[in-house]
Each structure stands twice: as structure tokens, then as C-alpha cells.
Amino acid sequence: MALPAETRMGPVELTVADLDRSLDYYGEQIGLQVLGQEDGQASLGGQGGSELLKLVEEAGARPADGYAGLYHFALLVPERRDLARWLAHAARDRVQLTGLSDHYVSEAIYLRDPDHHGIEIYADRPREVWEGEVMQRMTSAPLDVESLLGELEDPSSEPFDGLPAGTTMGHVHLRVSDVPETIRFYRDVLGFDLTAALGPQAAFLSAGGYHHHIGANTWESAGAPPAPDGTATLRRATILIPDDAVREQVLERVGDVEDSPEGPIVRDPSGNRLLLA
């Protein structure tokens, strides 16, 4: 039942209250480029041109704090130097951050967009450092900012032209109502492997031995329902399964499937929508 090792995360789609405001934020502060825009929707990506994020405007939508939904989406840059370059840009241009962490498996920078959607920008440590030991190794410690910026000759003048080609959606971390129920769905139905867990509070799951493609926690959402209409929330995350036969097997196990022009959509036990592409 395990998903193929090549399974990975694809674009994330979000509701936003003001599309122009969001495009300014994601362009100037995050470093994404607009790939297309029409009818109150926009597609964004890095320099390579592949879609990472889709924004759909719902004027006046309120932040979805306290409900099940998105905790953060995580943009994985190719190299540690790329993360250092982004951090230097954030320092120069006064980008507001919410956290900087060393997770042993990765180094990460956190922030929130104008609609309170959580964002992580991160770089992985070499896989041989942590592979097979995620449960024992993954942690949250203060990020060594001096070491990270030491990747650059002069952080104050290092050019920043946006997130580089090769940036991917590394993982998606969800707010869920119940962690054990979430584990059963993502592991026993979809076919991810459980790589780490913090009791009933958080879980991390992946395909192919990665530290995590899916994170889930109840820190802000224990027992919470999905976000109601009129909120800026996660519309869907994408799981890219590189084998049609495996995807069909997954869909059979799920049972309740919603059709969409992009492909079948399923819901996890907390109501989070997942496009299986």
C-alpha cells in the first residue's frame, strides 16, 4: 500500500481576501512570480516557471484562525545558499518573520501572509545525515543565523531576484481536529509512511523515506471543524502520485471522491481537500 518513492507535493491553492494585496506580498516579500492571472485568480511560481501556489480572491474573506485547514505550506529551495540569500533579502527589506528554526533535517524560516496563511521557506540538510532517523533526529532548535548568512560573501549586497529555479512545494503542514484519525487516513488509506509523531498532538508522514511531505497538528485546532464560508483558507493541496495504477488503488480505498477538471479530489478526516494528480 505504500506510495511510490517519487511521490511529492504539488501546488497549494488558497483563498485570499484581496488578490492585489496578496500578489504584492508574494512578489516583493516572498519572491514568487505571477505565471498567469484572470477572473480573480492567479498562479505563482519560482524562476523556473512551475506553479507552486494558486490564489483565489474572495473579497472580504476573514482569516481562518482556529479552524482545521492550513498550518503552513513549505517552499523548499535547492541549496543552503539559496536560503541564506532569501534571509539576507528579508533582513534588508524588513520582511516580517514569525520564526527561524533548525529542525536537524532542515533549516527553516517562517512567516505569515496578509490573510494569516502560514509559510515556511526551507533548505534540507543532506539526506544521508538524517535518513532513517527522522523520529530520533527531527527537532526544533534556534536557527544559527550567523552560520547561514556565512554562506554569502556580503549579505548586505547579495542580489535577490526571487525564489530560484528548482524551488518546490516541499511539504504541507495541516491543522487537523484529531491526530490519530489523521494518521490512519494518510498512512492506512493514502499510503504514506509515518516518520515521526509527538503523541496525540502532531504527526509527520512521507513517501520514499523523506522526512515529511505531510505534517499535521492540533495545536490550534483540536476538535475544530473546517473553516466556514467567507474565510481565507486552504482550498486544496496537491499530492503528485507518479503511477496511475497506484493512484487508482488509493482512490478505491478512499471511496468518496469528488471530480474536478484537474483530477480527483478527496478529503481527509478534518475536511482538508487533496487533489490526487
Secondary structure as UniProt FT lines:
FT   TURN            5..6
FT   STRAND          8..16
FT   HELIX           19..25
FT   HELIX           26..30
FT   STRAND          33..38
FT   TURN            39..40
FT   STRAND          41..45
FT   TURN            47..48
FT   STRAND          51..57
FT   TURN            59..60
FT   STRAND          62..63
FT   TURN            65..66
FT   STRAND          68..76
FT   HELIX           80..92
FT   TURN            93..94
FT   STRAND          99..102
FT   STRAND          106..112
FT   TURN            114..115
FT   STRAND          118..124
FT   HELIX           127..130
FT   TURN            131..132
FT   HELIX           134..137
FT   STRAND          141..142
FT   HELIX           145..149
FT   TURN            150..151
FT   TURN            155..157
FT   TURN            165..166
FT   STRAND          168..175
FT   HELIX           179..183
FT   HELIX           184..190
FT   STRAND          193..198
FT   TURN            199..201
FT   STRAND          202..206
FT   TURN            208..209
FT   STRAND          214..217
FT   TURN            219..223
FT   TURN            229..230
FT   STRAND          231..232
FT   STRAND          234..240
FT   HELIX           244..254
FT   TURN            261..262
FT   STRAND          265..267
FT   TURN            269..270
FT   STRAND          273..276
//
